[in-house]
Amino acid sequence: MKIKQILTVSIIAIFSIVMLSSYISLNSESIIKGYQIGSEVADINLLDVDNKMVSFSDFSDAKGFIVIFTCNTCPYAVASEDRINALDAEFKTKGYPVIAINPNNPDVQPDDTFVLMQQKAKEKEFTFPYLFDESHMVYAQFGAAKTPHVYLLQKEDGKRIVKYIGAIDDNVRKASSVKERFLANAINELLTGKEVSLKETKAIGCSVKV
Amino acid sequence: MLFFLACAEKKVDSNQKEGLNSSDNKIAKTHTSTKIPILSFKELMPLLNKNNDSVYVVNFWATWCKPCIKELPAFEKINAEYKEEKVKVILVSLDFPEQLEKQLIPFVEKRDIMSEVVLLDDADANSWIPKVSEKWSGAIPATVIYSNSERKFYERSFTYEELETELESILK
């Protein structure tokens, strides 16, 4: 009887340690650092504004994805809305659809509720999925720090590989003043079989609110 | 490229201050004026690289950034309480320049912000974010604390105690 108890306690203890250490490694590797250039991206399964769940695997014909972490009210996100629609129009037919994800917690940022996301998508006539990262796991996995924050993915041997991280272009505030379209250039390089020359850029954004 | 320094001056009704209702208090109003310089990054650079016996706490923020607004009192308190110890707070606003008079100046006046406020107007963030710190993703709030011998960068929010701890580590 006693031996059985000791055994049970030991098993629980070992199990806890294993669980705890895997949790810690998840924190230090995936959550804090997030995906880097060359990382393989796990599939997602998030609720879209049309109440359907969306995964990368739903897009069997896509060559890759333009993943944009964005939200309803961050002025930089708002300033980018038309450009995100334009990117989807330009690159969806070429195999790179836009997948927008709102990472914010509406309890912290009340303007970012799912209902307000639906309103935004309707008003701005979003042509792309606008997904709600309700559990805040996806943004953490990516390592997205702010909105807007772009990750360009390319399918390679059935895997989704990160090819570019950063800004849409060199002028987040004013589309008409853009000189360099970082993201579009990267996609065009991939489309012509080249390596992305500028793999990472920085942009000012609103910190993710969770 | 031509860089120029624009100084915007705007008289703001004191009835925007707390405790007074707008339209009804026209008689009670007095005029104050707040100057907030609009700087390109090139013009901001000297503020990030002063070489004297002071310690500078440079905070990147915006009026629409909730965590920034939340931590603002901590920076104000540091600016007030560490004046004698040659600590200077510089609040670098990333508000859009067209919001300067409508948003930023009324905000600064309403809150009686005493720290130096400048507005950074430089759209090509990719070129200047790494010059503030290689570690900066670009999310705000972000803070640089520097002296002539040491420089630290933080992409995070602060309470007063946390900010004081970091400042003390540089003041030693």
Contacts between the chains, C-beta under 8 A, distances in Angstrom:
chain1	res1	chain2	res2	distance
A	73	B	64	7.9
A	74	B	64	7.7
A	75	B	62	7.7
A	75	B	64	5.6
A	75	B	96	6.6
A	108	B	66	7.9
A	109	B	66	7.0
A	145	B	137	4.0
A	145	B	138	7.3
A	145	B	139	4.5
A	145	B	155	7.4
A	146	B	137	6.4
A	146	B	138	6.0
A	146	B	139	3.7
A	149	B	137	8.0
A	166	B	126	7.1
A	167	B	125	7.1
A	167	B	126	5.8
A	167	B	138	7.9
A	170	B	123	7.2
A	170	B	124	4.8
A	170	B	126	5.8
A	170	B	127	7.7
A	171	B	123	4.2
A	171	B	124	6.6
A	172	B	123	6.9
A	172	B	125	6.7
A	173	B	96	6.0
A	173	B	123	5.4
A	174	B	123	6.4
A	177	B	123	6.3
A	179	B	124	7.9
A	182	B	126	7.3
A	201	B	126	4.3
A	202	B	125	6.2
A	202	B	126	5.0
A	202	B	129	3.8
A	202	B	130	6.2
A	202	B	136	7.0
A	202	B	137	6.9
A	202	B	138	4.7
A	203	B	125	5.1
A	203	B	126	6.3
A	203	B	129	7.5
A	203	B	138	5.0
A	204	B	94	5.9
A	204	B	125	4.5
A	204	B	129	7.0
A	204	B	138	4.9
A	204	B	139	7.9
A	204	B	140	6.7
A	205	B	137	8.0
A	205	B	138	5.5
A	205	B	139	5.5
A	205	B	140	7.7
A	206	B	64	7.8
A	206	B	65	6.2
A	206	B	139	7.1
A	206	B	140	7.1
A	207	B	65	7.5
A	207	B	67	6.1
A	207	B	139	4.1
A	207	B	140	6.4
A	207	B	141	7.1
A	208	B	139	7.4
A	209	B	66	7.1
A	209	B	67	7.5
